[in-house]
């Protein structure tokens, strides 16, 4: 998947340039973000896209020495099921 990165957002576009999946993570402080939203278009559901998005974010956070809190229910569940990323989630 060819995820795109912009400040506080990782997303996927279709061939028309429309957002079809995203995870958003606004900055709380210099080294902390809030994972507050995960979205996957119906056309992609059941294909593990949300899992790939949040994993991409977790790797990004680790690489950039940032921590996250999650207020998005999907992200909360994802981190509970991926203890190998406990170092980036509060």
C-alpha positions in Angstrom: 0.0 0.0 0.0 1.2 3.4 -0.9 0.4 5.4 2.3 0.9 9.1 2.2 2.1 11.1 5.1 1.3 14.7 6.1 1.5 16.4 9.4 -0.5 14.4 12.0 -2.1 12.1 9.3 -1.3 9.0 7.4 -3.7 8.2 4.6 -4.5 6.3 1.4 -6.0 7.8 -1.8 -7.8 6.1 -4.7 -7.0 6.8 -8.3 -9.3 9.9 -8.2 -7.3 11.4 -5.3 -10.0 10.8 -2.8 -9.2 9.7 0.8 -10.2 6.1 1.2 -8.4 5.3 4.5 -6.7 7.4 7.2 -5.4 7.6 10.7 -5.1 11.0 12.4 -3.0 11.9 15.4 -3.0 15.5 16.5 0.0 16.7 18.5 -0.6 17.1 22.3 3.0 18.1 23.2 6.4 18.1 21.5 6.7 14.3 21.9 3.2 13.1 22.3 0.2 12.6 20.0 -3.4 11.6 20.3 -4.5 8.8 17.9 -8.1 10.1 17.6 -9.5 8.7 14.4 -9.2 5.7 12.0 -11.2 5.5 8.9 -11.4 2.9 6.1 -13.8 3.2 3.2 -16.3 0.3 2.8 -14.6 -0.8 -0.4 -11.5 -1.7 1.6 -13.1 -3.1 4.8 -12.1 -6.6 5.7 -8.7 -6.4 4.0 -6.6 -5.4 7.0 -6.2 -1.8 5.9 -6.8 -0.3 9.4 -4.3 -2.7 10.9 -1.7 -1.6 8.3 -2.4 2.1 8.9 -2.0 1.9 12.7 1.1 -0.3 12.4 2.6 2.3 10.0 1.8 4.9 12.6 3.4 2.9 15.4 6.6 2.4 13.4 6.6 6.2 12.6 6.2 7.1 16.3 9.0 4.7 17.3 11.3 6.1 14.7 10.6 9.7 15.7 10.8 9.0 19.5 7.2 10.0 20.1 4.5 8.5 22.4 0.8 8.2 21.8 -2.4 8.1 23.7 -5.4 6.6 21.9 -8.9 8.0 22.0 -9.9 6.1 18.9 -11.5 2.8 19.9 -9.8 0.9 17.0 -6.3 2.2 18.0 -7.0 1.3 21.7 -7.8 -2.3 20.7 -4.9 -2.5 18.2 -2.3 -1.5 20.8 -3.8 -4.0 23.3 -3.3 -6.7 20.7 0.2 -5.6 19.7 2.3 -5.5 22.9 5.4 -5.3 20.8 4.5 -1.6 20.4 3.9 -0.8 24.1 7.0 1.5 24.0 5.1 4.0 21.9 1.7 3.9 23.5 0.9 5.3 26.9 
